[in-house]
Amino acid sequence: MTRRTSLALIAGAILLAVAWLAATWELPVIAAGGLLHPIRRPVAQLPPAGCRDVAFTGVDVTLRGWRCRAVGERKATLVFLHGVADNRTSAAGMVPRYVNLGFEVIAYDSRAHGGSGGDACTYGYWEKQDLNKVLDTVPAGPIVLLGGSLGAAVALQEAAGDTRVTGVVAAEVFADLRTVARQRAPFFLSEATIERAFATAEARGRFRIDDVSPLDAARRIHVPVLLIHGDQDADTPPDHSRRVLAALGGPKRLILVHGARHNESLQREAVWREIDEWIAALVRNGVGNN
């Protein structure tokens, strides 16, 4: 082996070592960023008929949303909570359905989503406190929370500590953030990298991963809860909803939607009819603390 070849091999080894070190340190930062900063989808739709643009005060953020008046006498308030990388416009299709039944409907962009402030999504840690402040603006009476995925997790975590909530409809909820984040992590991330990513996300988002747990919240919920989950959901497997169901202490039901993948269970009209009946019975029977 010549001296030149030997030096080239040494240089190559050094470059590989530097690249490995860079990947080792950068991957957790990149992974944490992916967790904290989902794609922000702009709101490109005018409010539905009967709705107006409003701003709610969250915890150190301004939340942009819609407030939709009930047709006729107001019977209850329904708060719609969207999923990750989505915004309030996903509520547009269900607004007429419920305002015509006498519900005031509120839909707003979660922090770090749509037109709302904030730059970090914490999957319920800060979001449940934002929701609590939104509920401060709601008149007395039954309050139903309806959320999908991220929104379902926020709804359950808020319901565990807020006696104003009458019932919750939670579609495709995750049981706890640590489990679902691991399940969704790219295959090439090692356990050590994932743990460093969690630590980075906690520091930057000012929260604890293990404090984000709809499963733990479920143990403190005693109002009725309707869980909905697609039986073909590979992103958040239906076992997440099954675990939450087992932990709930009040009236509860799980609808498994045949053939539905993640974010598809609320696309079925038959499912919405079941939701309609469940909410109508909830409000009619006066279940809850309002």
N, C-alpha and C positions, 0 to 999 in steps of 0.2 A: 504494500500500500504506500503510495507516494505521500509526501508531506502535504501537498495541495489537496489530495483526496481526503486525507485525515482531517484537515481543517474544515473542509466542506461538510463532512459528516458531523463534526462537532457543532458547526454553525447551524446545520439542520436540526440537530437535537435541541439546541438552545431555542431555536424558533418554535419547535413543537412544544417545548416546555412553557414558553411564554404564551403560546396560543392556548394551551391547556389551562394555565393559570387565569388567563383573561376569561375563558369560558366559565371556569369555576366561579369566578367572582361576579361575572355579568349575568349569567343565567338566572340566579335568584332575583336580581333586580328586574330583569325582563319579565320573569314570571309574576313577581309582585305587581308590576305595572299592569299586566294583563288582568289580574284579579281586581285591582283598585279602579282601573280606568276602562270600563267597557265602552264600546263605540257609542258616541253621542249622536242620536238620530234627531235631526232638527224637526220642529213642528211646522209642517207645511200644509196646514188645513185650518180653515176658519171654524169657529165654534159651531156645533150643531144648532138647529133651531131651538130657541128657548134657553140657550146657554150664553154665558158671558165670560170673557176673560177676567181672571182674578189673580191676585198675588197673595200668597199665604206666607206668614213668617215662620220659618223653621228654626232650627238651632244654628244660629250664625249663617243661615242661608235664606234666600228668597226663593220660594217655590211657585212656579207658574202653573196655572191650571184653569179649569172651567168649573163654573157653578151653574147648574141647570135646574130651573124651577119646576116644581111638580105641576101637573095639569089638575086643576080642581083642588080639593082639600088635601093638604100635605099629610101623608100617613106615617112617613118615616124618611130617614136619610140613608142613601146607599153611597158608600165611598169606594171607588174603583182604584185599584193599585196595579200598575202595569209590571211587566217582567223586565229582566235585564236587557240593556241595549234597545229599549223601546221607549215609548212616551205616551202621553195622555190620549193620543189619537186612536189608540187601540180600543178605547171605550166608546168611540163614536157610534158604532153599530148597535150597542146595547142601550144608549141613552134614551131613544124614543120608547123603547120597550118599557122602561121603568118610570120615566116621567109620566107616561100615559096611565100608569097604574097608581099614581099619587105619590111617587118617591121624588124627593129632591136628590139629584145625583151630583156628586163631586168627583172630579178626576183631575189629578195633577201630576206633573213630571217629578219623579223622585230626584233627590239630590244627585248631581253629576249626570243627569239625563235631560234630554229635551232642552227646554228653555230655563230650567231651574239652575240655581247657583250650586257651588260646591265642585270639587274636582276629584273626589274619592267616593266610591261606592263601598259601603260597609255591610251590606246584606241584612240590615235590620238593626244594627247596633245604634247608629245615629238616626236611621230612617224611622224607627218606631217612635223616637222622641219628636221627630218632625211631624209624624202623624198625630201624636198626642196634641200638639199645638194646633194642627188643622181642626181636630175635633173640638177644640175650645171655641171655634167659630160656629159650631152647629147648634141649632135650637134644641131644647129638650125634646125627647122622644126617642123611639127606637132607632138604633144605628146599626146597620149591617155593613160589614167590610167584605169586599169581594176582590180577591187578588189572584194573579197567576204567577207561578214560579217565584221570582224575587218578591213580587207583591204579596203572594200568599205567605211567604216567610215573614214579611213585615207585619201583615195582619195578625198572624198568630202570636208573634212576640208582643205586639201592642195589647191584644186581647187578654194576655196573661196578667196585666197589671192595671187595666182600665175598666172600671165597672160601668162606664157609659156604653160599652159595646154590647149589643144584644145578641149578635151571632156572626159567624164567619163562614164564608165560602172560600175554600183554599184549593186552587188547582195546581197540580204538579209541584207541590212543595218539596223542598229538601229537608231532611231531618236535622242535619247540622252542617255548618260550613266546612269544617275540617274534612268530614267524610266526602262530601260532594266535590270539593276542590281536588282532593286526591284522586277521586274517580275520573275527573275530567282532565287531569294533568297529562301533558304529552308523555308518551311511553319512555322517552329518552331522559326524562328528569329523574334523578336518583332521589331516594328518600331524604338524604342529607340536603340536596338542593331544594326540595320542596319545603323542608323545615326552615331553611334560611330564607326562602321566599315568604313564608308565613311571618317570620320575625320582621322582615323588611316591611311587609304590608301593615303589620300592627303598628310599627313605629311611624310610618307615613300617614296611615289612616286614623291614628289615635284610637285604637280599639283592640280588643282581644279576640282572636279567632274563636276560642272556646266559649266566649260569651254569646256567640251567634248560634242559637240552637232552638229552632221551633219545637224540637222534641222536648227539651227542658221546659219550654213555655207551656207545652200541652199539658203537663202535669199540674199546672196552676190555672187551667181554663175550665170553667164549669158551665159556660153558656153553650148553646148548640153549635156544632161545627159540621159542615158538609165538606168532605174531602173528595176531590175528583182527580183521577190520574189515568193517563193512557197506558194500556197494558203493554205497549211496544215502545215505551219511553226508554231509550238507551242512554240519554244524557243524565237524567235523574230517574233511575229505575223506580218502579212502583213500590218497592219495598220501603222507600223513604216514607210514603204516605201510610203504609201499613204500620210502621213503627210509631208514627205520630198518632194514628188511630188508637193503637193499644194504650198509649199514655194518656189520652184524653179522659177526663173525669165526668164530663157532662153528656148530654144527648149527642150522639155522633153517628155519622154514616159515611161510607166510602163507596163512590161510584167508580168502577174500573171501566174505562171506555175501550171497547174492543178495536184493535187495529190502530189506535192513536199513538203517535210519537210525541216527543216533547213539543209543547205549545200547540198541540192539535186537539186536545180534549174539549176545548171551548169553541171549536169550529163546528160542532154538531148541533143542529137545531133540537134534536131529541134531548140532548143534555141541558140545553137552556130551558126547555119545558120543565124538566125536573128541578132545575134551580128555581124557576118561577114558583112552582108549587111549594117548595121547601121554604122559600122566603115568605110567601103569602101566609103559610101556616105559622111561621115564626112571629110575624107581626100581628096576625089575627089572635093568636093565643096569648100575646103580651108577655112572651118569655123574655127574661132579661132583668136588668136592674133599673131601667128608665121608667 
